[in-house]
Amino acid sequence: MRLLLVEDEKRMAQALCGILRLEKYEVDHFADGVSGLAAMESGIYDVAVLDVMLPGMDGFEIAKRARASGVSTPILMLTARGELDDKVTGLDSGADDYLTKPFLTRELLARLRALGRRTLNAMDGALAYGDIVLETGTLTLACASSGLSVRLSEKEYRILEYLMANQGQILTREQLAVKIWGFDNGAEYNNVEVYMSFTRKKLSFVKARTEIKAVRGVGYELRYQDV
């Protein structure tokens, strides 16, 4: 599960990143509101943890603008301010939950699990395009034309999920790299090419007429070749 943390207190951020990574979260950390909003609007996160008091833009404004942009990522507000008015402001801005510092680690993790389940429940089921179906619970790719199916690796699944969720659009290599590997991850564009090749082989294995087409100089899109 990929998590966004926007927190400007260096020690707090380091401690939280360490705890969350031990719990197997993939964490991207930003220390100011403007960068946090840009990351939030990328739409790649399963849950976002926003501090309220941030340089550049506070957490309330990040939540408000993200929601106005159509971002549905669950938001946990994390702040030292615990007054009722602040909680109401945060929830009215679009936050889903509110945790006041200081807090117990187990409470933070419990709240993140609850918000994460919301994301998983929203995705539960299957995505379909052309003659392929992607089972979101089992990472299985099935082809309606051939009746064949195959299990995908996590990255193959995420590539197809991203393409299917944005069907009709061309996704750039940069968009795919950020979505699959995250910000500041050091992933090279050839990683995208390698996993794109793996994913195409899975489509070929199930004899799908749906293909991943490369658009020269731009990126990739899904296309269905009907007979």
C-alpha angles and dihedrals in degrees: 000000000000117000132191117213119190107185128140099195102097099207093044091049093049092049093048093047090051094049094045094048090051086056088055097254118145102228131196114189128202126178103203137052099240094054089042092055092049090052092046092052091054087078094217098118131094094200134007127208111200128187112215100219105061135148115253097013131010126237093254091059093046090054093045094050094043091053091047088055091054097256109152099183110138111253129210114194112216117192148136089234109094104167117130093241090056091050091050091048091051094049092045089052090059105272117143098205140008130216123185123215129271096049139159116257092230091056092052091049092047091052092048091051090051092050091044091055088056090058093046093048090051089054096041113124128033142311119219135195129162106328098335132092124196113206104212096197099051103027088238125152114206130183119214093199096057103021089231126132138186138189115246130213116244094260094044088051093049092049092053093042091053093047093047093047088054099039113166092030132098111233118206124229088247092055091049093047092051093045096048102032103022134226120321091005099135092234112156124221089247087066087064090049093049096050091041087057091050091050092049089052090055090052089050091048092058089044093238121177087209110096139187105234124199114224105208113248093359117060141255140317138177118250130183118214105206118197 
